Amino acid sequence: MTSKFGTLNILGEALQPCSKDPMTGFFRDGCCETGPQDRGRHIVCAIMTAEFLAFSKAQGNDLSTPMPHYQFPGLKPGDQWCLCLERWKEAHAAGFAPKVKLDATHQIALERVPLETFKAFAAK
């Protein structure tokens, strides 16, 4: 199943789901879709690592602690998650960028990060 909006990924193909377990995406539909209400642009489908999760927590965005009141299970290494584009860029600059699922990363990400940079972090 691809994006219900007909959105393209950074490869110019139909945007693929990022994760349904845990359920991710700004709209919690499994895809890294975005819209006007998504100020953080949760459009990079990334595979969590312990190093990235520690980095994000140190930056004030704790992604590993469960928050049941938001139906957020907390992330662990290996989970796939729609990250904010700027958080991924920040992690990249600091040497903590997680791998990226290219087919599940929204094409808008190319406005701020070159395709070759994402390809260097492509999940195998």
Protein Blocks (a to p, Z undefined) as FASTA:
>chain_A
ZZfklpacfkopacddfbfcdcedjklnopacddfklmnopabccdddfklmmmmmmnop
afkbccfknopgbiaehiacdddfklmmmmmmnopaccddfklccfklmmmocfklmmmm
gcZZ
